[in-house]
Amino acid sequence: MSPPVSPPRQRILVLGGARSGKSAFAESLVAGGDVRYLATAIADPADTDFADRIAAHRARRPAHWTVVDAADPAAELGSAHPGATLVDDIGTWLTGRLDARAAWDCPRGTIAADTDVLLDAVAGYRGRLVIVSPEVGLGVIPATRSGRLFRDEIGTLNQRLAGICDEAFLVVAGLPMRLK
């Protein structure tokens, strides 16, 4: 009897702007199988708009997917999953790390240790992995320091993720474009 075959290793980065369709496209990449969905957002009951966005994502996901809410992707990627793992999204994870480190007024790179841990986890993950992240570098220059900090940190992180992923897509107006 031959040993069980493990799923092929594949890391895919899906980038896109707000309401671009990036999450729906990422979900289509893993549809039809066993999925571990790492939802990185931390819901704030007072923010009804964000709660509505989270509810729309939940309603779209198949009931049989394993969902980990308020997930720390680096920690979760330390354990294998027999199917695909979908991380949605790196922007809400980054916001959470900036909040946790009270780094909004700190110099760029303050959360480098956190991003390095995430990148190591992605690089070392042996299964199928799809990562969703916002592309914010195509818009206007943010008017606030915290907005510019987020834009710069996510831009650097996206570049580093793209470097270690096997494939990368940019989704615009619901249309995916293969970058790599």
N, C-alpha and C positions, 0 to 999 in steps of 0.2 A: 504494500500500500504506500502510495506517495504522500509526502507531507502536504498539509493544506497550503494552498496558494494564497499569499497575502495580496491585498489590493495594490495596484501600482501606485508608486509615489508620484504625486503631482501637486504642485502648488500654483494656484491661479489667483492673481490680483485683479479685482474689478474696481475701477475708479469711475467717478462721475460726480456731477454737481447735484445740488438739491433738486429733488423731483425729476431726476434724469432717467430713472428706471433701473439704476444700478443694482438695487436689492432684488428686484424681480428677475433681472437677468441672472444674477448670481444664484438665485433659487432655482432657475431653470437648468443651470449646469449640474445640479445635484438631484433633480427631480427623479422620482421613480425608485429610489433606493432608501437604504437605511441612512438617516442623516442625524448628526448631532449639531444642533443650532446653538451657537454661542452668542447670545444677545447681550451686548455690552452696555446698553443704556440702563441708567438708574432712574426709575420713574419718580417724578415729583408730583404728588397729587394736586398741588396748587397750580401746576402748569397744564391746563386742560388741552392746549394745542398740542403739546408734546405727548400727552397721554393719548390723544386721538391718533397721532402718528404711530405710536406703539401698538394701539388696538388694531389699526389697519394692517400692520405687519403680522400680528398674531392671527388675524382672521384669514390671511392669505396662506399661512403655513399649514401643511397637512397635519392632521391630528396625531399621526404615528411618529412624527419626528420627536427626537429627544431634545428638549429645550432647556438650556441652562441660562436663567435670567441673571442679570448683573454679573455676567461672567468676567473673570480675569483670564483672557485668552492664553497668556503664558503659562499659567498654572494648569488650565484645562488641557493644553496641548502636551503636557507632561504624561498624559495617559492616552493610550491608543484607543481608537474607535474602529470597529470593523467596516463601517461605511465611510461616507464622506463627512467632513467637518466643515461647517460654514460659520465664519466669524462676521457678524454684522453689528456694529461697524467700528473701524479703528478710530474714527473721529470722536465718537462718544466715549470710547476707552481713553483716548488722549485727554479729553476734557476732564474725565474722572481722575486721571493721574495728576493733571495740573491742579485740580481742586485739592486732592489728597496731600500734595506737597506744598500747598499754598504758594504756588509758583507763578501766579499770574503777573506779579510785579517783579519777578526775578529775571536774571539774565537768560537769554536763550541757551539751551543745553542743560538747564537745571535738572531736567527729568531724563537726561541721557542714560542713566543707569536703568531706568524703567524701560526705555525703548530698546536698549541693548538686550535686556532679558527677553523681551518680546521677540526681537529678531533672532536670537539664539533658539528660542522655542520653535519659531517658524522654520528656520533652517534645519533643525534637527527632527522635525516631525516626519514620520515615515509613511503616513497614509495620504489619502486624497484630501486636500485642503483648499477651500475657496475663501478669500478674504475680501471684504467690501471696505472701501475707504473713500472719503470725499476728496474730490479734486477741487481745491479752492483757489488755486493760483491763476485762474483764468479771468477772475472778476476784478472789481475795483480794489484799490488799496484800502484796507479797512481804516476807518477814522480813529479807532481807539488802539492804544498800546496792546491791550489784551487780544484784540482781533488780529493785529499784525503778528503777535507772538504765536497765536494758534496757527495762522496761515503759514508762518515760517517753519514751525515744528512739524506740522502735518506734511508740508512739502518735502522736508528732509526725510521724514519717516517713509513717505510714499516712494521716494527715490530708492531708499535702502531696501524696502520690501520688493520693489520691482526688480532690483538687482539679484535677489535670491529666489524669486518666483520663476517657475518654468514658463508661464504665460502671463500676459497682462492685457486687459481690455480697458477701453475708455467708452463709457456709455453716454451718449448725447441724444436727447429727445427720444429715448427708448431704443436707440439704435446702437448696438455694440460694434466697436471698431477694434480689431486686433492690433495691439501695439508690439507685441512680442510673442 
